[in-house]
Amino acid sequence: MTTPVRRYRGGTMQDRPLGWARNPLTEFDQLLSEMSGLIESTVGGAAPAVAWTPLADVTESDEAFHVEIELPGVKSKDIDVEANGQELVVTGEIKEKERKGVLRRRTRRTGAFEYRLRLPGEVDTEKINAHMSDGVLTITVPKAEVAKHRHVEISETSESTESSG
């Protein structure tokens, strides 16, 4: 049995078996690049910049939801955190650095980013806390006070069926 190979539009065969790549996202980046070129040629001019989503972890405790978003090199003044009901939105921009010399390789993301999260329970938006440390934005979203369980007593009243008349 032979090893499957991927064929490109030009008809040439890839010299590596399927699934073998130096960077698993290379093909995805190439696809995005081709799609961007297609949009540019169809619409004419530059395609609008698309915000990317940073990596994040979300955990839940009894008291709050905890969101940790990786934003290395970003200053807190370049980040905006908004809460609307159960939705948390973090937006910002990683600015391109001025470089001297020739840039030989670039894998770090720059430009606008957006992270959206819909939380599964009611939250207290007035008490949300966010802080930045070592390139990680940590947001604590406290849960709203939940209505406490209460047993309701049923009282009996005697109704009078007498009518005066």
N, C-alpha and C positions, 0 to 999 in steps of 0.2 A: 504494500500500500504506500502511496506517495504522500508527502506532506503537502497540505493545501497551500496555495500561494495566492496573493492578492494581485489582481490585474488593474492597471491604471488605464485611463482613457486612451493614452497613446499606444496601448497594446503591449507595453513592456511589462515584464514580470518582476515582482519584488524579490530580492535575493534572500529575504528572511521568511521563515514560516509565519503563518497567522498568529497573532497574539504576542509576537516578539517585537518589542520596541524599546528604544532607549528611554523614551519618555512616553508614558501611556496617554498623555493629553496632546501629543503632537498632532495626531490625526484629527482630533477634535478642533484644535486651533486652526489647522489647515481648512477644515470644513467651514468654520466661522469666517475665516478670511475669504474663502470663495463666495460664501453667502453675502458678505458685506460688499464684495465687488459686484455681485449680481444686482444687489439693491441699488448701488451707485449707478450702474449702467442703465437700470430701468427708470429710476426716479430722476436721475441727472443730478450731478453735484455730489457733495459728501452726504453720507448717511448720518442721521442723528446719532450722537454718542449714546451708547447703551450703558446703563449703570451695572456694575458687577456686584455680586454678593460675597461678602467676606465670610470666612469660616467662623462657626460659632458653636457653643455648647449651651444647652438649656437644661437646667435641673429644677426640680420642685421639692420643696420641703413643706412641712405642715403650715408654716407661716407665710412663705413667699415663693416666687419663681426667681431663679437666678440665671442670668444670661451673661456669658463670657464671649466676647467677640474679638478675634485677632485683628489688630490694626497696627502693625509695627511701623514706626516712623511717623505716625499721624499725631498731630497736636490736638489736644482736647478742644481748642478754639475752632478747629476745622470739622468738628463733629456736631450734629444736631440730633437730639433724642426727643421724640414726641410720643405721647400716649393718648389714644382716643378710645375710650371704652376698653375693650379687650385687646385692641391692636397696639403693638409697639412698633415704631418705625425709627430706624437709625440711618441717617444719611450723612454724607460728607464727601470729601475729595482728598485724594492723595496727589499732591502736586508733583510734577516732573522736576527733577533736580537738574540744575545747570551742570553740564559735564565738560571737562576739557579732554581733548583727545577723541579717538574713535571708539564708539560703543560697539564692541565685538559681539556681545550677547546680552539679551534682555529677557528675563523671565518674571520679573517683579511687576505687579499690576500698578497702574497709575490711573488717575481720572476719577470720575464720580462713582461712588458705591452706595448701595442701598440694602438694608437688611430689614425685612418685614416679618413679624411674628404675631400670630393670633393665639392668645393665651386661652387655655381651656376652661378657665373659671373667672369669676368676678374678681376684679382687682381694685385696690385703692390707689388711684392715679395721683392723689395729693402727696403720697408718701414715697414715691419712687426715688431711688437713690442711684446715682451713677458716678463711678470714679475710674480713672485711667492709671494703670501701673504696669510698667515693663512691656508696653505695647499691647496690653490686653484691656479692653473696656469691659468693666464689670457693672452690670445693672441689676439692682435688686428691686423687684416689683412685689410689694406686699399684697397678700390676698385680702379681699374685703371681709369685714365682719360678717360672718354667716349668721343667719337667724337661728337662734338657739331653739332646741326642741322644748316644747312646752306641752304639758298635759292640760287639757281644758275640762273642767268639771261641768257636768250637766246638772242644772238645778230643775226641780219640778215645781210647778205652780198648779194650784187647783183652780180650775176654771168653774165659774158659777154658770149654770145653765138656766137659772131662774130669770124670768123676764117680768118686769113690772108693767102693768098695763092697764 
